[in-house]
Amino acid sequence: MKTSALALLLGAALTQGAAWAAAPAPLRVVESVEIKAPSAKVWDAIKDFDGLNKWHPGFASDTLVSGSNGHPGAVRRLTIKDGPSFTEQLLAYDEAGHSYRYKIVESPLPITDYVSKVTVRSAGGGMTKVIWSGTFKRKNPADNPPEAESDAGVTKLVTGVYRGGLDNLKKMLEGG
């Protein structure tokens, strides 16, 4: 009787242990670019929440589906070139401080809890620095997810999105 009770207790403990497996850790990506242009010109190029497709080559369209530009709560629908669509919500917008913050609401991407901020700052000497940062977690909670869904894989994905946009913005505004 004691042996079966011990086995039952051990089995329950092991099952609970599996349920207590560590959740995916928060991840962070910060990318930046310096552009030889006045900060007002750079801000004008990226300030519209529904204008990502105008400067990021990875997006076919960006449409407001509710709310209005520059107002927290606005929701945009992004469509990736040759790919799916997803929605993002504007959380904060600072015209004077040249920044905005948003989150992904619904997405087929292998990430969750994504919140991002775009900031434009004068860097002096006719240069402007654009900083794009984000925090997120991988969606797949497995201990050993496929490479594309691992911490390294999703970090690489977000880094690639940021670099693609920032590098193209520099090219556009510097006329290169």
LUMTOR-659796 format. One record per residue: y, x, z of N, C-alpha, C in turn; residue in three letters. Coordinates in steps of 0.001 Angstrom, whole numbers, padded with zeros to 6 digits, always signed. Atoms other than C-alpha are relative to their C-alpha. Layout:
// residues N
YXZYXZYXZAla
...
END
This chain:
// residues 176
-001178+000818+000000+000000+000000+000000+001251+000869+000000Met
-001146-000893-000049+002387+002812+000915+000187+000716-001331Lys
-000071-000709+001273+001560+004618-002345+000602-000876-001084Thr
-000539+000888+001038+002295+001598-004550+001461-000326+000282Ser
-001401+000248-000346+005519+000884-002654+000849+001218-000371Ala
-000701-001232+000347+006542+004519-003105+000144+000120-001514Leu
-000039-000048+001471+005691+004378-006833+001027-000991-000535Ala
-000953+001024+000412+007700+001161-007220+001431+000460+000287Leu
-001317-000498-000384+010655+002687-005377+000437+001152-000909Leu
-000290-001118+000883+010465+005875-007467+000315-000490-001405Leu
-000245+000570+001326+010257+003862-010692+001368-000656-000075Gly
-001305+000656-000043+013292+001813-009693+001119+001040+000030Ala
-001013-001059-000082+015231+004977-008838+000183+000683-001347Ala
-000092-000633+001315+014404+006558-012199+000687-000921-001001Leu
-000647+000959+000894+015445+003393-014053+001496-000056+000290Thr
-001410+000018-000361+018717+003287-012126+000684+001294-000441Gln
-000558-001288+000413+019260+006976-012870+000346-000004-001475Gly
-000279+000080+001433+019045+006277-016597+001242-000848-000242Ala
-001167+000861+000152+021613+003522-016206+001274+000729+000447Ala
-001144-000738-000496+023883+005975-014405+000326+001242-000825Trp
-000269-001162+000848+023881+008525-017235+001504+000087-000253Ala
-001432-000213+000179+027302+010018-017768+000499-000637-001298Ala
-000634+000588+001177+029540+008083-020151+000659+001130-000793Ala
-000690-001032+000777+031107+010029-023032+001347+000360+000632Pro
-001236-000501-000606+033985+012168-021779+001199-000253-000909Ala
-001208+000121+000818+037576+011637-022911+000229+001290-000788Pro
-000283-001128+000875+038490+013906-025817+001465-000055-000405Leu
-001418-000051+000384+041922+015042-027020+000165+000919-001207Arg
-000371-000820+001155+043297+016344-030307+001520+000014-000076Val
-001441-000151+000213+046823+017694-030811+000169+000896-001220Val
-000305-000776+001200+047960+018850-034240+001496-000091-000251Glu
-001434+000008+000293+051454+019784-035370+000278+000751-001291Ser
-000440-000696+001206+053372+021004-038371+001508+000194+000105Val
-001440-000224+000085+056801+022544-038870+000408-000207-001452Glu
-000466+000376+001332+058735+021185-041835+001448+000434-000144Ile
-001369-000438+000269+061846+022691-043373+000780-001198-000543Lys
-000787+001198+000308+063910+019481-043285+000617-000484+001302Ala
-000611+000544-001218+066263+017739-040854-000911-001036+000652Pro
+000882+000926-000704+064520+015702-038166+000240-001452-000407Ser
-000285+001379+000424+066271+012495-039309-000741-000325-001298Ala
+000709+000216+001266+064751+012902-042792-001503-000130+000241Lys
+001435+000056-000314+061282+013544-041360-000314-001318+000699Val
+000220+001257-000706+061573+010579-038983+000051-001181-000980Trp
-000099+001085+000983+062681+008312-041848-001267-000120-000840Asp
+001211+000012+000826+059536+009295-043752-001203-000589+000735Ala
+001208+000427-000729+057104+008359-040957+000214-001104+001029Ile
-000291+000923-001094+058826+005858-038659-000552-001406-000174Lys
+000506+001356+000201+057531+002667-040260-001471-000077+000369Asp
+001375+000156-000464+054371+001539-038497-000919-000444-001135Phe
+000808+000419+001137+053195-000017-041760+000192+000913-001217Asp
-000268-000921+001098+053994+003082-043824-000895+001224-000035Gly
+000861-001187-000039+051135+005498-043091-000487+000387-001391Leu
+000508-000290+001340+049823+005196-046657+001055+000646-000898Asn
-001065-000618+000795+053207+006422-047962+000016+001520+000149Lys
-000006-001453-000202+052672+009896-046504-001367+000591+000316Trp
+001346-000515-000270+048968+010167-045654-000906-000302-001187His
+000794+000209+001214+046734+010688-048696-001351-000672+000225Pro
+001303+000595-000273+043648+009270-046964+000004-001518+000073Gly
-000086+001444-000157+044917+005695-046813+000511-000673-001264Phe
-000364+000752+001197+045096+003216-049685+001076-001033+000312Ala
-001001+001006-000349+047100+000572-047819+000200-000054+001509Ser
-000397+000159-001400+048864-000170-044540+000886-001240+000032Asp
-000711+001274+000006+049965-003758-043926+000122-000554+001406Thr
-000169+000678-001282+051461-005452-040889-000658-001368-000087Leu
+000649+001312-000023+049293-008435-039995+000582-000890+001093Val
-000749+000784-000986+051364-009507-036985+001094+000877+000582Ser
-001118-000730-000575+054636-008561-035360+000877+000618-001075Gly
-000895-000654+000958+057278-006387-036968+000163+001478+000340Ser
-000175-001439-000154+058006-002712-037482+000909+000333+001171Asn
-000822-000482-001090+059354-000884-034477-000048-000854+001256Gly
+000105+000868-001170+058316-003598-032025-001409+000068+000574His
+001324-000049-000628+055464-003027-029570-000722-001341-000130Pro
+000811+001188+000215+052640-005473-030160-000323-000214-001470Gly
+000267+000121+001436+052824-005184-033960-001406+000525-000291Ala
+001353-000401+000371+049373-004902-035554-000022+000307-001503Val
+000130-000362+001413+048644-003090-038807-001467+000076-000379Arg
+001342-000132+000556+045574-003163-041026+000044+001165-000978Arg
+000087-001195+000837+044750+000228-042541-001273-000062-000832Leu
+001177-000104+000848+042414+000665-045471-000113+001437-000463Thr
+000265-001375+000403+040885+004077-046045-000317+000004-001492Ile
+000320-000103+001431+040746+005188-049687-001515+000046-000154Lys
+001449+000102+000255+037278+004282-050964-000780-000255+001285Asp
+000693+000222-001261+036393+003048-047505+000379-001293+000673Gly
-000213+001227-000771+036634+000436-044787+001444-000153+000484Pro
-001294+000295-000616+039617-001146-043057-000171-000060+001513Ser
-000001+000175-001444+040542-001182-039393+001394-000373+000457Phe
-001292+000444-000511+043354-002444-037177+000469+000867+001162Thr
-000641-000760-001067+045791-000665-034888+001190-000790+000523Glu
-001109+000709-000628+048397-001975-032459+001035+000990+000519Gln
-001108-000811-000480+051801-000456-031748+000208-000274+001492Leu
-000153+000129-001453+052100+000186-027989+001421+000291+000463Leu
-001361-000402-000384+055531+001848-027764+000701+000561-001223Ala
-000792-000489+001133+058326+002690-030182+001343+000460+000539Tyr
-001246-000572-000491+061283+004977-029439+000787+000561-001179Asp
-000817-000398+001163+063762+005108-032335+000849+001220+000347Glu
-000881-001103-000388+066168+007406-030456-000790+001280+000270Ala
+000828-001164-000321+063372+009712-029267-000953+000395-001116Gly
+000830-000294+001178+061656+009682-032690-001488+000095+000341His
+001433+000000-000296+058201+008723-031446-000529-001429+000054Ser
+000684+001266-000243+055690+005918-031338-001424+000275+000440Tyr
+001351-000109-000542+052365+005303-029663-000762-001254-000415Arg
+000804+001126+000460+049530+003092-030889-001457+000191+000402Tyr
+001422-000076-000307+045863+002286-030327-000793-000682-001102Lys
+000904+000686+000914+042906+001342-032474-000526-001233+000728Ile
+000486+001255-000554+041958-002289-031873-001430-000262-000465Val
+001316+000237+000578+038978-002591-034214-000228+001019-001103Glu
+000239-001078+000945+037324+000129-036250-001485+000271-000201Ser
+001371-000437+000222+034071+001226-037888-000195+001485+000327Pro
+000077-001428-000306+034870+004814-036848-000867+000230+001242Leu
+000891-000280-001135+032514+006502-034345+000742+000377+001283Pro
-000798-000276-001197+035244+006558-031662+000392-001313+000672Ile
-000460+001141-000780+036461+004213-028942+001132+000461+000921Thr
-001096-000300-000943+039409+004043-026511+001038+000946-000606Asp
-000925-000878+000719+041631+005726-029133+001441-000440+000239Tyr
-001442+000198-000144+045337+006016-028272+000667+001247-000565Val
-000627-001125+000676+047664+008189-030339+001521-000079+000102Ser
-001460-000080-000019+051277+009353-030369+000464+000934-001111Lys
-000639-000819+001029+053429+010677-033200+001430+000264+000479Val
-001326-000397-000469+056577+012615-032257+000648+000932-001009Thr
-000788-000853+000896+059296+014191-034415+001095+000638+000844Val
-000994-000738-000796+061463+016920-032830+000695+001041-000860Arg
-000714-001086+000654+064143+019240-034091-000545+001311+000557Ser
+000511-001305-000427+062829+022797-034007+001051+001087-000181Ala
-001077-000961+000197+066169+024467-034766-000110+000727-001330Gly
-000012-000767+001242+067168+026476-037795-000390-000824-001218Gly
+000331+000863+001129+066764+023516-040135-001465-000421-000053Gly
+001421+000343-000053+063152+023021-039059-000228-001198+000922Met
+000409+001140-000816+061467+019935-037628-001474+000137+000307Thr
+001405-000045-000405+058215+019797-035692-000510-001424+000168Lys
+000667+001293-000151+055898+016798-036014-001279+000264+000793Val
+001177-000137-000855+053263+016444-033293-000761-001325-000039Ile
+000857+001188+000024+050365+014007-033679-001119+000272+000987Trp
+001011-000215-001034+048162+013698-030621-000767-001288+000253Ser
+000798+001176-000307+045377+011394-029590-001062+000283+001038Gly
+001118-000062-000934+042855+010709-026873-000984-001088-000406Thr
+001045+000922+000428+039546+008954-027479-001314+000437+000617Phe
+001367-000344-000397+035845+008919-026660-000899-000260-001197Lys
+000966+000322+001048+032864+009024-028940-000644-001330+000352Arg
+000569+001332-000199+031327+005596-029414-001459+000062+000422Lys
+001432-000115-000263+027696+006746-029249-000219+000601+001404Asn
+000170-000500-001367+026719+007074-025557-001237+000877+000203Pro
+001230-000779-000144+023460+008940-026243+000305+001432+000449Ala
-000165-001387-000439+022983+012343-024625+000031+000972-001176Asp
+000046-000859+001189+022203+013877-028041+000214-000839-001260Asn
-000254+000821+001180+023919+011758-030725-000060+000838-001283Pro
-000065-000743+001265+023818+012680-034433+001306+000795-000058Pro
-001150-000910+000050+026288+015481-035279+001322-000731-000251Glu
-001243+000692+000353+028882+013148-036849+000494-000897+001136Ala
-000366+000876-001108+028862+011010-033674+000100+000750+001326Glu
-000090-000829-001202+028897+013911-031175+001468+000258+000351Ser
-001370-000365-000377+031975+015113-029273+000629+000897-001063Asp
-000521-000923+001018+032378+017946-031783+000238-000722-001320Ala
-000122+000726+001268+031831+015610-034729+001197-000927-000043Gly
-001142+000926+000006+034389+012980-033704+001321+000749+000166Val
-001207-000827-000117+036893+015670-032701+000364+000575-001364Thr
-000231-000522+001350+036493+017209-036152+000561-001090-000914Lys
-000479+001124+000803+037015+013782-037754+001478-000261+000267Leu
-001395+000294-000347+040266+013084-035884+000907+001169-000389Val
-000783-001173+000398+041518+016644-036426+000240-000011-001509Thr
-000130+000063+001453+040869+016241-040164+000987-001062-000457Gly
-000956+001070+000333+042794+012957-040288+001420+000485+000277Val
-001334-000475-000356+045769+014500-038489+000467+001099-000965Tyr
-000383-001106+000887+045752+017690-040603+000308-000510-001404Arg
-000231+000542+001341+045480+015734-043855+001370-000643-000116Gly
-001295+000659+000026+048516+013653-042995+001159+000965+000190Gly
-001087-000933-000285+050662+016414-041532+000228+000992-001140Leu
-000136-000947+001110+049952+018863-044341+000629-000658-001222Asp
-000581+000718+001139+050786+016227-046973+001468-000335+000257Asn
-001390+000287-000353+053980+015240-045130+000882+001232-000247Leu
-000738-001253+000220+055122+018878-045192+000212+000233-001497Lys
-000063-000192+001454+054337+019134-048903+001016-000964-000636Lys
-000928+001009+000542+056220+015896-049658+001454+000339+000300Met
-001386-000174-000431+059341+016736-047670+000585+001363-000370Leu
-000510-001312+000420+059575+020385-048685-000020+000123-001517Glu
+000001-000002+001462+059047+019482-052337-001006+000926-000618Gly
+000982-000955+000512+055992+021711-052714-001175-000603-000668Gly
END
